[in-house]
Amino acid sequence: MNLKKKKIEYQSEIDGLRALAIFLVFGFHFFENDTLSIRGYNPFSGGFIGVDIFFVISGYLIALIIKSEHDSKSFNFFSFLMRRIRRIVPALVIVSFVTLVLGIIFLLPFNLIDISYSFLSLSLFLSNIYFFISGKNYSALEQFPQPFIHTWSLSIEWQYYVIFSLCFLFLIKLLKKSFFYLYLIIFLFFIFSTYLSYKNEALSFFLIFSRIWEFFIGVLLVFIPKKKIYKNKYFFYSFSGLVLILTFNFCFDEKFYHPGFFTIVPIFGTYLLIRYSHNLNPVTNLFRLYPVRYIGLSSYSLYLYHYPLIAFIRIVFDKNDSNFLIIGFLLVSLIFILSFLSYEFVEKPFRNKNKIDNKTFLITNLSLTFICLAISIFILKKNGFESKWKISSSYSLDNRFYENEWYKVFEKNKKIEFKKNLSTKILIVGDSHGNDFFNLLNFNKDLYEGYEFAFLNSLKIDNSKKVRTCDYVIFSKAWKYSDLDELPNKIDFLQKLGKKVFLASHNVTFPLSKFDFTISDDFLKKISRLPNKFEKKEIEHKFFKQMNAHREINKKLKDIADSKRILFFNKYDYLCSTTDEKCEFLTDTNSKIYFDEDHYTVEGSKYLGKKFFKVDGKFLLN
């Protein structure tokens, strides 16, 4: 007996909702990290919620498809997955190939190796797991753009396709017993997501099980019966849903955990928009407009292309470039052109079995996938072509390598506790600059016999065990004027506890250029070797001329130190010389001292720590 599949009615407003989702995601990435802002305000601070809207839409449509095919007894697990592969893979492998090629051209070794691992994990739809394990941060670009990081959501989508299609029959059996079970699933996974975000936000962000409740909100829309209501209420509920989504986008606060309790706001807004769509509803009809729908139809390609292109533009161009707005406009135009071409000439043909049969589809896509795999493996074998960026065995232009090395030390330092009972215990309190100062001392601890050091990555000292057990406290951080208001009170608090207190200045800072190169990187890249003594003097003078010694805030810190009769350590004294008009940039072994604007490399800390000991170390030993 031939059983025909029940044709699912096309809901054009869903494509309009996709357009809203990609608009939010695109805005979030475009405005992220203050690339563009409106008087310091980011109008897309919560735009990442567009991905969660996609999850609800996927939950709804996948459940609708599987239920329809199940009801007509035509559901086939492998046929279902093949259709999903046709939907996802063709455009994805083309974007991956382009990204890997651009990576070879523009990326430094550390990041090139990273995108190779990213693609290898993506090829198994496990990139979300890789990004969590490797410590990536999707919600900010403060370190360096990661061209593949947006694919974490594609991996979660695929994992959901597999899990849901395998568990659908079980879900049907549960729903036949009681509809309550669907609400229970949503509630339990929502609680799990909220709790996990509180405990480990990064794990919760990248883990599929923290997103299950979002997909199941979409599933709920398939199974919950629609009630006929007065037509004005359709508009009221739909408009309310749109307001909830936009409010979350405009008003998101970084203090909120995501996914977390407040994530329910835009998710419920999406629920309202889908559930209360209606032919006479102005909101529904807005989403059905052809230009809006077309953006929604091509939203997958827009999602794929937008992030890598934004990432590479950030690498190649300085956001302070006078032409950056023009560059931004051209970038947006390029993204839309490529995305529309991808939708018309990649997505649509490859989805259609009448145009491209399964055999041709598999040969084409497997071939391109294997090419991408080969490129990734070759990059790893060549260690990211590091020789292209190495000036010498001790000096690399790849500041991501130094940054990663520094970060590992930073994480380790936060866990160090005082151990020896008879030692003099010195606690460095502050932020990343405090970590640098801790490294100056701890890497040279052989110079401080009978002393041990610990680091507290916070200015909240009231209830700290490290504060209670230490003898000396050194404040060192990237100082802001707002820090100075409470600083005298903190010093008084510590002195009442019998602690000896010191203040350290703001680190001397220097500008960076394209590729996040330091002043010396720019110079040495041109000559491809270490400088001779005359070139070294020239570079040191450039560092001196372009430095920011933060004299004003350091003077205020010195005044506070004098008023409290405590010592002030000026880091300028270990690095720069006003008399010679120079700032050092190489250690005595020709290693780099700075890897960004204001942080020391590990070798730089060892070197500057010895200079600190000669200039001011005696004050700690008295």
N, C-alpha and C positions, 0 to 999 in steps of 0.2 A: 504494500500500500504506500503510495506517495503522499507524504505529508509536507505541505508547503509551509515555509516559514511565514509567520504573521509579520506583515510589513509594519514597521514602527513609524508612526506619524512624525514627520520632521518638525521640530520645534525651533524655528529660526531665532527666537529670542535667546536660546541657549548660546548661540554663536555671538549674539550681542553681549551676553554676560561674559563670555570668553574675552571679548574686546575690552571690557572693563578690567578684567583680571590682568591682561597683558599690559594695559595702560598703567596700572598701579605698579606692577613689577618693573616695567621699563623706567618709569619715573623714579622709583626707589634706587635703581642702579645708576641712573644718569645723574641724580642729585647727590648720591652717596659721597661721604668723605668730603663734603663741602666743595665738590667739583663745581657745582653751580648752586647758588642759594639766593633767596630773596631777603636781603638785609639780615643775613645770618640765619634765616629760617628755612628749613627744608620742608617743602610742601608735600613730600612723599615719605615722611619719617616712618609711616606704617605701611608703605607700599608693598612690602614683602608678603602681605596678606593675600595678594593676588594669587600666589601659589596655593594657598589654602582654599581659595575659591575654586581653583582648578581641581583640587582634590574632591570637593563636594560635587562638582559637575561630573567628574569621572565616576564617583560612587553612584551617582544617579544614572548616568548613561549605561555603564557596564551592567548594573543591576537590571535596567530596563531591557537591554539586549539579551542577557542570559535568561531572564524570566520569560520573555517572549518566546525564545527558542525552546526553553524547557516546557512551556505550556503547549507548544506545537510538536513536542517530542523530536525536535530537530537539533538539539544542542550537541555539539561535538567539541570536546576539550581542545584537541589539537587544531581543529579548524578555527576555533575562537582565538587561540594564541597566534596562529598564522596571520589572521586578520590584524591582530595587534602589532605583529612584527612589520607587516606591510605599512601600517600607520606610522610606526616610530622609526624604524631602522634607516630607510633610504636617506632621508634628510639628515639624520644624525651622523651617519658615517661620512657624508660629504663635508659637513661642518667640522667633524673631527679631523679629517684629512687636511682641510684648510688651516685649522688651528695648529696642528702639529708642524706644518710647513712654516707658518708665520712664527711659531715658537722657535724653530731652528734659526730663523733670521734675526729675531728681536730679543729673545729671552736669554738671560744669563744662565750659567750651568745649573745652579741650584733649582731654579724655577722650571727649567727645561726638563730636568730629571723628574720634577714633581708632576708636570703635565703628562709625562710618559706613564708614570704610575697611575695617574688619574684615568688615562684612556684604558689602560689594562684592566682596571677595576670596573670602568664603565662598560667594557666589552662583555662583562659578566653581569651587568646591571647591579653592581655592588659599590658604586662610587660613593653612596651615602655612608657606607661603612668605612671606606678608605678615608674620606674626609674627616670623619670623627676620630679615627685612630691616629691620623697624622696631625690632628690638632688644628684643622682649618676653621676659620671663622667666616661664615656666610654673611653675617649681618654687618660686617664692616670691612673696609679696604685699607685699614690703617697700616698694614704691613706691605703687601704687594698684591696686585691683581692676580687672581687665579682663573685663567680662561675657561676651565672646565667645571668650576665649582657649582655652577647652576644646574649641572646634570644630576645632582643629588636627588632632585625631585623626580626626574625620569626613572631613576632606579627604584624609588619608592612606588611610583606608579606601576612599574612592571611587577614588583613584588606583590602589590595589591592584586593585580590581574590574576596572578598565579594562585595566591592564597584564596581569594574570593571565589574564583571559578571552581576550585577544588572543594570548598566548603559550602557551596550554594545549596546542595541537596540537604545537607545537615541543617542549614538555616531554614529551609522550607518546612522541614519536619518540626522545628521548634515553633515556627509561626503558626502551624496548624494547631499546635497545642494552646499557644497563647501569644498574642501580639506583644505582651509584656516583655518577652525575652529580647526583642529588638531594642526597646527602650533601656533594658538592663545592660545590654552590650555597649550601647552608646554611653550610658552613665559610668560604667566601670572603667572603660578606656579613657573617658574624659578625666576621671579622678586620677587614674594612673598617669596620664600625661601631665596633669597639673602638679602632682607630687614629684614626678621625675624631673620636671623642669626646675623645681625648687632645689632638688638634690644635685642634679647634674644637667644644666640647661643645654649644653652642647650635645650630650647623648640623647636627650629628649628631642632636640631639634632634628637630628639626623635619623632617628629610629622610626621605623614604620609603625610600630605598635603605639607610638605617641600620636599617630595620625589616623589610626583606624576609626576613631569616633567621628572624624571629619568626613571620611569616605561614607560612613554609615548614616550620617545625616542625609546624604544623597540617596542611600538605599531606602531610608525611611520614606522619602518622597515618592518612591515607586510603589510601596506597599500600603501607605496610609490612604484611605479613601478620600477623594475630593468632595468637598461639600459645596453646594451652590449657595452663594451669598449675594447680597445686594451689590450691584456693579461698582458703586462708589467705594465699597470696602476693598475691592481688588486694588484700586488705586492707592488707598490709604495704606494697606499692608505692604504693597510693592514699594511705594515711596518711602515708607518707614525702613524697609530693608536696605534701600539705596543709601539713606541717611546714616544708618548704622555702619555700613561699610566705609563711607567717606569720612565719617566722624573718627572712626578708628585710625584711618589713614592719616588724617590731619593732626590728630591729638595723641598719637602713640608716644608713650614715655619710655625711655630706655630702662627705667626701673621695673617695668612690667616684664614678667617672664613670658617667653613665647617658645612653643605653644604653652598656654597656661589658662588661668581662669578667664582673663579678659578676652581671650581668643574667641570665646563663645559669641561675642558681640558681632563681628563680621560674618561668622559662620551662620548665626541665626539670621542675619541680614540676607545672606545668600539663600537660605531656606525660604524666606519670605518672597524673594524675587522669583524663585522657581515655582513655588506652590501657588502663588496668586497671580500668575501670568494669565492674561485674558485678552481677547480680541478688542475689547472696548477700554482696555487699560492703557492710558497714555505712556506709562513707564515701559510696559511691554512693547508698545508700538515704537518707542524710541529705540529699544534694542533690536527691533526688526528692520530698522532703516538699512538700506543696502550698504552704504559706506561703513556703517558700524558692524554689520554682519560680515562684511568682507574682511575687515581687520580681525574679527573673531575666527573666521575660517582659516586665515593665514597665521593665527596666533602661535601655532606650534613652531613654524619657521621663524617667526619674530622672536620667540623665546630662545630658540637655538642660536640665532645669529647675534642678537643684541649684546649679550654679555661678553663673548670673546672680543668683539669689535670695540666695545667700550674699554675693556681691559687693555688691549693693545694700544689704543689711542692714549690712555693714561700713561703707558710705558714710554711712548715715543714723544709725546708733547707735554710741555709744562703747562699746568692749569693757569699759571700767571702770564702765559704768553698773550700778547695784546690781540692776537688773532684767534684766541681760544673759542670765542662765541661763534665765529665763522666756521671754525673747525667742528664745533658741536653741531651746528646746523647741517653741515655736509655729512657728518657722521650719521645723524638721524635719517637724512635722505638716503644714504647708502644702505642703512639697515633695512629700511622699508622696501627699497628697490630689490635688494637681494632676497628678502623674505617673500615678497610677492612672486618673484621669479621662481623661487624654491617651491612655493605652493602650487603654482601653475604647471611647472615643468618637471618637478620631482615628486611631490606628495601625490597629486591627483593621478598621474599616470601609473605610479607604482601601487597605488591602492586598487586600481582597476585590473582584475584578472583577465578581462577581455582584451586589454591592451598589452599587458605583460603577464605571461603565464608563470606558474610557480617555479618551473625549471629556470627560466631566464632571470626571474627575480632572484633566486638563490645564487646563481652563478655570479650575477652582477654584484650583489651586496656582499657575498662572502669574499669575492676577489678584493673589493675595496677595503673590507674589514681586515683581511690578511695583510694588505699593503700598510694600513695604519698600525697593525700589530708589529710588522717588520720595522717600520720607522721608529716606533716606541722602543723596541728591543735594541735597535742600533744606537739610539740616543743613550740608552742605559749602558750599553757596552762601551761607548765612547765617553762615558761619565759626563754627559751633557756638553761635549766638546769644550771641556774646561781649558785646554791648552790655548784656545782662541782668546781667552780672557785672562790668562796668567802672565804677569809681568816678570815674575821670578818664582822660585820655590817658596818664598816667604811673603809674596805680595800678589793678591788676586784682585781683579776688578769686580768680582762677584761678591757684592756686599751682603747678599742673602746668605751666603755661607757663614760669614762672620756673625750676622744677625741670628742665625739658627744656633750657632755655637754659644752666643751670648745668652739666648733665651733658655737653653738647657741649663746653663749655670745659674741663671736667675731663678728657675723653678727649684733647683737643688738648694740654693741659698735660703729660700723661704722656709725650708724644712730643718735647717741647722738649729740645734738647741745647745745651750751651754752644758758642758759635761764635767769639767774639772772643778773640784771643790775649792782648791787653794789658789786657783788662777785669778788674775784680774780680768773681769768680764766687761768687754766693750760692746755695746749694742748700737748699731747704725739704724736709724729710723728714717723712713722716707719712701720714695718711689723708685723708678728705674735709675734715677741719678744716685739715689741712696745705694742701690745695688752696685753701681759703678764704684762708689766710695768704699763699700764693703770689699769689693774685689781688690782695690788698691792695698788694703790691709791684709786680707785673708790669703791672697796669693804670695804675700811676703811675710807670712807669720813666723818664719824662721828668724826674722829680725826682731821679733817681739817675744822673747823668751819669758814664760810665765804669764802670758796674756792669751786670751781666746776671744773670738769674735762671733757675733750673731747678727742677723738682719731681720728687721720688722718692716714688712711692706705696708705700712699704714701709719698715719699720725694719731690714731686712736690708741692712746697709751694708758688710759685709766685702769683697765682690767687685764693688762698683759702680763703673763707669767715671765716673759723675757725681761720686761721692765723691772719687775719686782726682784729678780735675781741678779741683775747686772750691777756694775759699779760705775761705769761711764756710759753716757748717752751722746751720740753724735747725730744731729739732725742734718740730713742731706737730701735735697729733692729739687725738682724743677719748680722753683718757687714762683708762686703767683702772689699778687698784692693782697688777695683775700686771705692767704695763709698767715700773713703777718699780724692780723688782728688778734688771733688766739695764741700766737707763738709765745708771747711773754708769760701768759698764764700757764702754758705747758712747762715752760722753764721753771717757773715758781713751784709748780707741783712736783717736779723732779728734784729740785733742790731741797724741798721739805722732806723728801724721802731719803735725802743724803746722797743723791747721785751727783757726780761731776758731769757738767753739761758742756758740749761744744756745738758750734754752728759751722756748717760748711756752705760755701757759696753755690750759686747756680753754675752748672757746667758751662764752659765757654762753648758757644755754638757757631757753626759755619754753614753756609748755604750749600745746597745740592743742585745738580743740574739734571739733564735727561738721564734716564736709567738709574736715577738716584746715585749718580757718581759724585764723589767728593772732589774738591779742588785738585788734589793730587791725582785722582783717577783720570780726570780730563787731560791733564798734562802728560801723564805717563802712557796713556793710550796712544797718543800721537807719536811718541818716540819708541814705544814697545820695549822698554828696558828700565832698569832703575836709574835714577838721575846721578850725574856726576856732582862734584861738590858745588860747582857754580849753579847748576840747575836746581840743586837742593836748596840753596840759599834763595833762589828766585821763587820757588814754590812756598817756602816758609814765609817769605815776605808777602806773597799773595794771601796765604792763610791769615796773616796778621792784619792786612788791609781789609779783609772781608769778614773778619770775626765779629761776633756780638758778645762782648764781655759782660753784658747785663750790669753795667756799673751802677745804675740808679737803684735797682732792687738790692744789689749786693751792698750798697752803701747803707740802705735801711737795715739790712741784716746786721751789718757791722755796728750800727748805732744801737740796735737791740742788744747785741753781744756786749758792747761796752757798758750799757746801762745795767746789765745783769752781772757784769764783771766775769764774763766767760770768754774763752778764746774763740776767734773766728778764723777758719781756714779758707783762704781764697785759692780756688783751684787754678786760677790764672797763673799763679806763681810757679806751678810745676810744669806748665805747658808753654807759656809765652814769655817774651822779654820785650819790654817797652824800649829799653836802651838799644837793642839790636833790631827792633821792629821785625820780630819773627815769632811764629808759633810752630812748634815741632809737629811733624806729621808721620815721622818714621821712628821706630825704636832703634836701639843700638844694634839690633840684628836685622834691620831693614824690613821689619814687619809694620803693617798699618796700625796707626793709633786709633783713628776714628773710622767707624763703618757707616755712620749716618751723620745727621746734623749735630748730635750732642751725646753720643754714647761711645764708650771706649771698647775696642776689641779686647779679647782675653789677653793677647800679648801686650796690647797697649796698656791695660790695667797693671800688668806685672811691671812694665817699664816705669809708668808714672808712679806706681807705689814705691819704688826705690827712690825716686826723686822726692816724693812726699816725706819719706823717712829722713832724708838728709835735711829738708827744710823745716818740717814741723813735727816729725815723729818723736823728737825728744820731749815734746809737751805731753805726749801720751804716756811716756815712760816715767815721768816724774810723779 
